[in-house]
Amino acid sequence: MAVHTALPREAFERVAEAFGLGAVREVTPIPQGSINTNHRVETQSGRYFVRHTTVRSADDLRFESALLAHLAAYHFPGPVQVTTRDGATFLELEGGRVSVFRWLPGEELRHPALTADHLERLGAELGKLHRDTQSFSGSRENPYGPETVSGWLEALVAHPDAELAAVARELQRDMETSRAARQGLEPRGVIHADLFMDNVKWLGDRVGAFFDFEMACREDYGLDVAITLNAWCFDGGQYLPELCRAFIRGYVDVRPLSAVERTNLFGHALYGAVRFTASRIRDYHLSPLPADKLVRKDYRTYLNRARALNAMGPEGFAALLGL
């Protein structure tokens, strides 16, 4: 959601015409995220989220669109995609593909405003997402699985910055630990894979919508639980037990975790910490984009999660979650 591609005014007018949005009144870049160029666009008919991607394939976008349609049929709170006048879900434009979504109402919540009640509701909604997509037939492999992340780390080990190379070697050891901690086959299905605080809208104390499903794929449900817990239940350099337990409590009320899923959560959490440390180094720390085009995220916040997990180990993590 950074500004990677400078789009001229004429491009937004073409988008508005193709998607039947009415006359363009205002275009505001959104300098957040890592791989796409996003804008808030005000038109004669309302406010829209316009995403331009040069990295996602047509098949990726079709998977996302089909998933959103499936969620809408189950009345799950998600983004509403706008189609072109011809019924297409994306438009080839300016060397990439443009998708349009209705602007979601609500606000984003962060620490210290987050309470145990918020996390319990968040966990319940994630459980509903996993439950409601069990009948979804679309398939997409995880684009950021262990093989991809291992490749990132190999490249970073060779980086001339000695500090980054040392961190990469540490993360390689964590990858081995996380792999050894995951034993047995787990239930799999469609997961969000990126449920950070800036991907949830709140309407008062309830979840208004999950959005940004571009990383959604078929994976172990436990990975989604761990990624979300890492994102929401860690602050000030430590995991917050009350929030962790509330999140898990809300989730299992909707979708109980099997024994193997409970055992493997530590490995998933450690892998998630490694994955997002590495991607933040690549996408933010080493990005050449200036500050006005990319809101940076410090990779050390996720490195701290990995170190905290290693310090507590699987038994300590289970105790943290109340499992």
Residue, then its C-alpha position, 0 to 999 in steps of 0.5 A: m500500500a505504498v506509492h510505487t507507481a506515479l499515476p497521472r490524473e488521466a489514469f484515475e479518470r480512465v478508472a472512473e469511466a471504466f468502473g462507472l464511478g462518476a467524475v473524479r473530484e479528489v485523489t489522495p495517495i496512501p503511503q502505507g504498506s509495501i508492494n502496491t500503490n493505493h489511493r483514496v479517490e473521491t468521485q461524484s458517486g462516493r469514496y473509493f479505495v483504488r489499488h494498482t499492483t504491478v506484482r500480482s497476477a491475474d489469477d491472484l486477483r481472480f482468487e481474491s475476487a472469488l473469495l470476497a464474493h464467497l464471504a459476502a454470500y455468508h454475510f461476513p464483514g469484508p470489502v465490497q469490490v466494484t466491477t467495471r461496466d463490463g463486469a470485470t473485477f480489475l482493469e489493465l492500466e499503466g503497466g499493472r492491474v487496478s482494482v476498486f473497492r468501496w471505502l470502508p467506514g470505521e476506524e483502526l484501533r491500536h495500543p493502548a486503546l485495545t482491550a480484552d473485549h476487542l481481542e475476543r471479538l477479533g478472535a471470534e471473527l477470525g474463527k468465523l472467517h475460517r468456518d465460512t470459507q470451508s466450502f470455498s473451492g478456490s485455491r492459491e498456494n501461500p506466496y510467502g511460505p518457508e521456501t520463499v522466506s528461506g530464499w530471502l534469508e540466504a540473500l540477506v546473509a550475504h548483505p554487506d551490512a554486517e548487522l543485517a547479515a547477523v540478523a539473517r543468520e539468527l532468523q535462519r536458526d529460528m526457521e529451523t526451530s519453528r520447523a521442528a516445533r510443527q509436527g503432524l498434519e493440521p486442518r487447512g483452508v483459506i486464511h487471511a495471512d495478514l490480519f494486522m491492525d491496519n487491516v481491520k475496521w472497527l465500528g465502536d467496539r465491534v469489528g466492522a470489516f476485515f480487508d486487504f485479502e491480497m495475501a489470502c491463500r490455502e494454509d494451516y489455520g493455525l498460521d493465521v491464528a499465530i500471525t494475528l496474535n503476533a500482530w495484536c497481542f504484543d506491545g512494549g517489547q512483550y506479549l500481553p497475556e490478557l489480550c492473548r488469552a482473550f483472542i484465543r478464547g474468542y477464536v475457539d468459541v467459534r472454531p475449536l483448535s485440535a490438539v495438533e493445532r494447539t501444539n503447533l501454534f508456537g512453531h507458527a508464531l515463531y515462523g510468522a515472526v521470522r517471516f515479517t522480520a525478513s519482509r520488513i527488512r526487504d520492503y521497508h528497511l532497504s527500500p529506496l522510496p522516500a518517506d512521503k511515498l512509504v510509511r516505514k515499519d521497523y523490522r526490529t519489532y518483529l525480531n523482538r517477537a522472535r526473541a521473546l518466543n525463543a525465550m519462553g519456548p513452547e511450554g511458556f507460549a502455551a501457558l501465555l495463551g492459557l492452553 
